[in-house]
Amino acid sequence: MPISLHHLRRYAIARSLFKPTTLKRAIDKLGFVQADPIRAPARAQDLTLRHRVNGYRAGDLERRYPELELEEDFFVNYGFLPGAHHALMHPRELQSKSSSTRAKRMGAILAFVRERGAVHPREVDAHFAHGRVTNWFGGSSNASTKLLEDMHYRGLLRVARRDGGTRVYMARETKPAEIGAEIAADNGTAKDAAAGAGMDALVDVIVRKYAPLPGATLGNLIYRLKYGAPQWDKERKSTLIRAKQRLGHARVDGIDWYWPAEERPQSPKWRPDDEVRLLTPFDPVVWDRRRFEIFWNWAYRFEAYTPEPKRKLGYYALPLLWHERVIGWGNVAVVDGRLRTDFGYTDGKAPRNPGFRLGMESEINRLREFLKSA
């Protein structure tokens, strides 16, 4: 059976919004959960997981993180990964070397963290008083916090837990320098083969989460692996070529699409359910704005950083999914302990279907239960 856009849309929804399961299994199935600090009405990671985890409450990931064998790190975006996926990106070999002053500071911080076991950035700042630096968006941050983030990225530290949303760090048991020495001992051919296999494995994580992918999106996500695995930056071009050859693919309406080779997008098993769902802007169903517009013929934009007078949908508009259609958006907030909602629709008004009305009531009730622990 020829694959149509209808097949791809149903496949994208049904494979991502799988039957709710345990928190550990859901994260393993997703492969990566993107994080975002904005709470409107909850953080992106919680809004993503509530659709996929039985009985999930806002903050459950933060509360249970230490027991789940997860890692926080930068992949194609910043978020949470199973330990096995995290290991694929390390040890990171960075082209830019730290100045002697910065290297000494990191060494002193590492010794301090090892002595304490786990440290809050406030403790490091109080002990070392490194001052302030300009952050990436032009504001001011504690220099100690930036050093901790750099050490985390380099693999010297890991996130042990979060306290009120703030990362608490601990030293890694295995030093990246020791792991790197073992790799450096290999011959060039073995290193190249390892790099190719590592990049292919990372692409598999991407594709399992975001499939089906338009070719342009696949290329963009492989490009973004330069942040998660900078040591293999030169492998990106050959990785993309291999991915297009080994993945399942088809050309539909002039666009090349890619998915895991063992799956069939046109299979009747991919059937979206009847639920009404409010999805975070970072949900796998929504994340690729290019695909979103192809599937639903309207442009959704994340407007949290758009000046208020220029917003069309709202500060943190949640796309509204019903069956296999995204029919509008909702802005949700908790004010004085009560849930407030405001909806907009692409057709200008809500569907009059009784099933939609009941589904919307159920979704709002689920949101209330989910937010009780926020």
NORLINHU-V692190 format. One record per residue. N is the residue number from 1. RES is the residue in one small letter. D_LAST is the distance of its C-alpha to the last C-alpha in Angstrom with 1 decimal. Layout:
BEGIN
n->N res->RES d_last->D_LAST
n->N res->RES d_last->D_LAST
END
This chain:
BEGIN
n->1 res->m d_last->46.6
n->2 res->p d_last->46.0
n->3 res->i d_last->42.3
n->4 res->s d_last->41.2
n->5 res->l d_last->38.2
n->6 res->h d_last->37.2
n->7 res->h d_last->37.1
n->8 res->l d_last->35.1
n->9 res->r d_last->32.4
n->10 res->r d_last->32.0
n->11 res->y d_last->32.1
n->12 res->a d_last->29.4
n->13 res->i d_last->26.9
n->14 res->a d_last->27.9
n->15 res->r d_last->27.9
n->16 res->s d_last->24.5
n->17 res->l d_last->22.7
n->18 res->f d_last->24.1
n->19 res->k d_last->23.6
n->20 res->p d_last->20.2
n->21 res->t d_last->20.8
n->22 res->t d_last->19.3
n->23 res->l d_last->17.0
n->24 res->k d_last->20.1
n->25 res->r d_last->22.4
n->26 res->a d_last->20.2
n->27 res->i d_last->20.1
n->28 res->d d_last->23.8
n->29 res->k d_last->24.6
n->30 res->l d_last->22.9
n->31 res->g d_last->24.4
n->32 res->f d_last->22.1
n->33 res->v d_last->18.5
n->34 res->q d_last->18.4
n->35 res->a d_last->15.8
n->36 res->d d_last->15.0
n->37 res->p d_last->13.1
n->38 res->i d_last->12.7
n->39 res->r d_last->9.3
n->40 res->a d_last->10.8
n->41 res->p d_last->8.6
n->42 res->a d_last->7.1
n->43 res->r d_last->9.4
n->44 res->a d_last->12.6
n->45 res->q d_last->12.7
n->46 res->d d_last->9.7
n->47 res->l d_last->11.2
n->48 res->t d_last->14.5
n->49 res->l d_last->13.9
n->50 res->r d_last->12.4
n->51 res->h d_last->16.0
n->52 res->r d_last->17.7
n->53 res->v d_last->16.1
n->54 res->n d_last->16.7
n->55 res->g d_last->13.8
n->56 res->y d_last->11.2
n->57 res->r d_last->7.5
n->58 res->a d_last->5.0
n->59 res->g d_last->6.2
n->60 res->d d_last->9.2
n->61 res->l d_last->11.6
n->62 res->e d_last->11.1
n->63 res->r d_last->11.4
n->64 res->r d_last->14.3
n->65 res->y d_last->16.0
n->66 res->p d_last->18.8
n->67 res->e d_last->20.0
n->68 res->l d_last->20.2
n->69 res->e d_last->23.0
n->70 res->l d_last->21.3
n->71 res->e d_last->22.1
n->72 res->e d_last->20.5
n->73 res->d d_last->23.3
n->74 res->f d_last->24.9
n->75 res->f d_last->26.3
n->76 res->v d_last->27.0
n->77 res->n d_last->23.8
n->78 res->y d_last->21.4
n->79 res->g d_last->19.1
n->80 res->f d_last->19.1
n->81 res->l d_last->22.3
n->82 res->p d_last->23.9
n->83 res->g d_last->26.3
n->84 res->a d_last->29.3
n->85 res->h d_last->28.4
n->86 res->h d_last->27.6
n->87 res->a d_last->31.1
n->88 res->l d_last->32.8
n->89 res->m d_last->32.1
n->90 res->h d_last->33.4
n->91 res->p d_last->35.5
n->92 res->r d_last->35.1
n->93 res->e d_last->38.4
n->94 res->l d_last->38.0
n->95 res->q d_last->41.0
n->96 res->s d_last->40.1
n->97 res->k d_last->40.9
n->98 res->s d_last->39.5
n->99 res->s d_last->41.9
n->100 res->s d_last->43.4
n->101 res->t d_last->41.4
n->102 res->r d_last->38.1
n->103 res->a d_last->39.1
n->104 res->k d_last->40.0
n->105 res->r d_last->36.7
n->106 res->m d_last->34.8
n->107 res->g d_last->37.2
n->108 res->a d_last->36.5
n->109 res->i d_last->32.7
n->110 res->l d_last->33.1
n->111 res->a d_last->35.2
n->112 res->f d_last->32.8
n->113 res->v d_last->29.9
n->114 res->r d_last->32.2
n->115 res->e d_last->33.2
n->116 res->r d_last->29.7
n->117 res->g d_last->28.2
n->118 res->a d_last->24.8
n->119 res->v d_last->24.2
n->120 res->h d_last->21.7
n->121 res->p d_last->23.2
n->122 res->r d_last->23.6
n->123 res->e d_last->26.0
n->124 res->v d_last->28.0
n->125 res->d d_last->28.3
n->126 res->a d_last->29.4
n->127 res->h d_last->32.0
n->128 res->f d_last->33.5
n->129 res->a d_last->32.9
n->130 res->h d_last->33.5
n->131 res->g d_last->32.9
n->132 res->r d_last->31.3
n->133 res->v d_last->31.7
n->134 res->t d_last->31.2
n->135 res->n d_last->28.4
n->136 res->w d_last->28.7
n->137 res->f d_last->27.7
n->138 res->g d_last->30.0
n->139 res->g d_last->27.8
n->140 res->s d_last->28.1
n->141 res->s d_last->26.4
n->142 res->n d_last->27.3
n->143 res->a d_last->30.1
n->144 res->s d_last->28.8
n->145 res->t d_last->25.5
n->146 res->k d_last->27.6
n->147 res->l d_last->29.8
n->148 res->l d_last->27.1
n->149 res->e d_last->25.8
n->150 res->d d_last->29.5
n->151 res->m d_last->30.0
n->152 res->h d_last->27.0
n->153 res->y d_last->28.5
n->154 res->r d_last->31.9
n->155 res->g d_last->30.8
n->156 res->l d_last->31.5
n->157 res->l d_last->27.9
n->158 res->r d_last->24.9
n->159 res->v d_last->21.2
n->160 res->a d_last->20.9
n->161 res->r d_last->17.1
n->162 res->r d_last->14.5
n->163 res->d d_last->13.7
n->164 res->g d_last->10.8
n->165 res->g d_last->11.5
n->166 res->t d_last->15.2
n->167 res->r d_last->17.7
n->168 res->v d_last->19.7
n->169 res->y d_last->23.1
n->170 res->m d_last->25.9
n->171 res->a d_last->29.4
n->172 res->r d_last->30.3
n->173 res->e d_last->32.9
n->174 res->t d_last->35.2
n->175 res->k d_last->36.3
n->176 res->p d_last->36.4
n->177 res->a d_last->39.9
n->178 res->e d_last->41.1
n->179 res->i d_last->39.8
n->180 res->g d_last->41.3
n->181 res->a d_last->44.7
n->182 res->e d_last->44.8
n->183 res->i d_last->44.2
n->184 res->a d_last->46.8
n->185 res->a d_last->49.4
n->186 res->d d_last->49.3
n->187 res->n d_last->51.9
n->188 res->g d_last->51.0
n->189 res->t d_last->51.2
n->190 res->a d_last->48.8
n->191 res->k d_last->46.3
n->192 res->d d_last->46.6
n->193 res->a d_last->46.1
n->194 res->a d_last->43.0
n->195 res->a d_last->41.6
n->196 res->g d_last->42.3
n->197 res->a d_last->40.8
n->198 res->g d_last->37.6
n->199 res->m d_last->37.2
n->200 res->d d_last->37.8
n->201 res->a d_last->35.2
n->202 res->l d_last->32.6
n->203 res->v d_last->33.7
n->204 res->d d_last->33.3
n->205 res->v d_last->29.6
n->206 res->i d_last->29.3
n->207 res->v d_last->31.3
n->208 res->r d_last->29.6
n->209 res->k d_last->26.3
n->210 res->y d_last->27.6
n->211 res->a d_last->30.8
n->212 res->p d_last->32.8
n->213 res->l d_last->33.3
n->214 res->p d_last->35.8
n->215 res->g d_last->38.2
n->216 res->a d_last->37.1
n->217 res->t d_last->33.5
n->218 res->l d_last->34.7
n->219 res->g d_last->36.8
n->220 res->n d_last->34.0
n->221 res->l d_last->31.7
n->222 res->i d_last->34.6
n->223 res->y d_last->35.3
n->224 res->r d_last->31.7
n->225 res->l d_last->32.4
n->226 res->k d_last->34.4
n->227 res->y d_last->31.2
n->228 res->g d_last->30.1
n->229 res->a d_last->33.7
n->230 res->p d_last->35.9
n->231 res->q d_last->38.7
n->232 res->w d_last->39.4
n->233 res->d d_last->39.4
n->234 res->k d_last->43.0
n->235 res->e d_last->42.2
n->236 res->r d_last->40.1
n->237 res->k d_last->43.1
n->238 res->s d_last->44.5
n->239 res->t d_last->41.1
n->240 res->l d_last->40.7
n->241 res->i d_last->44.3
n->242 res->r d_last->43.7
n->243 res->a d_last->40.4
n->244 res->k d_last->42.2
n->245 res->q d_last->44.9
n->246 res->r d_last->43.0
n->247 res->l d_last->40.1
n->248 res->g d_last->40.5
n->249 res->h d_last->41.4
n->250 res->a d_last->43.0
n->251 res->r d_last->43.9
n->252 res->v d_last->42.6
n->253 res->d d_last->43.6
n->254 res->g d_last->44.7
n->255 res->i d_last->41.5
n->256 res->d d_last->41.4
n->257 res->w d_last->38.4
n->258 res->y d_last->37.4
n->259 res->w d_last->35.5
n->260 res->p d_last->35.9
n->261 res->a d_last->39.6
n->262 res->e d_last->39.1
n->263 res->e d_last->37.2
n->264 res->r d_last->38.9
n->265 res->p d_last->37.0
n->266 res->q d_last->39.5
n->267 res->s d_last->38.9
n->268 res->p d_last->38.1
n->269 res->k d_last->35.4
n->270 res->w d_last->33.0
n->271 res->r d_last->32.0
n->272 res->p d_last->28.7
n->273 res->d d_last->27.3
n->274 res->d d_last->27.0
n->275 res->e d_last->23.3
n->276 res->v d_last->21.8
n->277 res->r d_last->19.0
n->278 res->l d_last->17.1
n->279 res->l d_last->17.3
n->280 res->t d_last->15.8
n->281 res->p d_last->18.8
n->282 res->f d_last->18.8
n->283 res->d d_last->19.0
n->284 res->p d_last->22.4
n->285 res->v d_last->23.7
n->286 res->v d_last->23.2
n->287 res->w d_last->23.6
n->288 res->d d_last->27.4
n->289 res->r d_last->28.2
n->290 res->r d_last->31.9
n->291 res->r d_last->31.4
n->292 res->f d_last->29.1
n->293 res->e d_last->31.9
n->294 res->i d_last->34.5
n->295 res->f d_last->32.7
n->296 res->w d_last->31.7
n->297 res->n d_last->34.1
n->298 res->w d_last->31.9
n->299 res->a d_last->30.4
n->300 res->y d_last->26.6
n->301 res->r d_last->25.6
n->302 res->f d_last->22.4
n->303 res->e d_last->22.9
n->304 res->a d_last->20.2
n->305 res->y d_last->23.1
n->306 res->t d_last->25.7
n->307 res->p d_last->27.0
n->308 res->e d_last->25.7
n->309 res->p d_last->29.2
n->310 res->k d_last->29.6
n->311 res->r d_last->26.5
n->312 res->k d_last->27.4
n->313 res->l d_last->24.2
n->314 res->g d_last->21.5
n->315 res->y d_last->19.3
n->316 res->y d_last->17.0
n->317 res->a d_last->18.8
n->318 res->l d_last->17.7
n->319 res->p d_last->20.9
n->320 res->l d_last->21.6
n->321 res->l d_last->23.3
n->322 res->w d_last->25.5
n->323 res->h d_last->28.0
n->324 res->e d_last->29.2
n->325 res->r d_last->28.9
n->326 res->v d_last->26.4
n->327 res->i d_last->27.4
n->328 res->g d_last->25.2
n->329 res->w d_last->21.9
n->330 res->g d_last->19.0
n->331 res->n d_last->17.0
n->332 res->v d_last->13.7
n->333 res->a d_last->11.8
n->334 res->v d_last->10.1
n->335 res->v d_last->12.9
n->336 res->d d_last->13.6
n->337 res->g d_last->11.0
n->338 res->r d_last->12.6
n->339 res->l d_last->12.2
n->340 res->r d_last->15.1
n->341 res->t d_last->16.8
n->342 res->d d_last->20.0
n->343 res->f d_last->22.0
n->344 res->g d_last->25.1
n->345 res->y d_last->27.6
n->346 res->t d_last->30.2
n->347 res->d d_last->32.8
n->348 res->g d_last->32.1
n->349 res->k d_last->30.8
n->350 res->a d_last->28.7
n->351 res->p d_last->30.7
n->352 res->r d_last->32.4
n->353 res->n d_last->32.2
n->354 res->p d_last->30.9
n->355 res->g d_last->29.2
n->356 res->f d_last->27.0
n->357 res->r d_last->26.1
n->358 res->l d_last->25.1
n->359 res->g d_last->23.2
n->360 res->m d_last->21.3
n->361 res->e d_last->20.4
n->362 res->s d_last->19.2
n->363 res->e d_last->17.0
n->364 res->i d_last->15.4
n->365 res->n d_last->14.9
n->366 res->r d_last->13.4
n->367 res->l d_last->10.8
n->368 res->r d_last->10.1
n->369 res->e d_last->9.9
n->370 res->f d_last->7.8
n->371 res->l d_last->5.0
n->372 res->k d_last->5.6
n->373 res->s d_last->3.8
n->374 res->a d_last->0.0
END
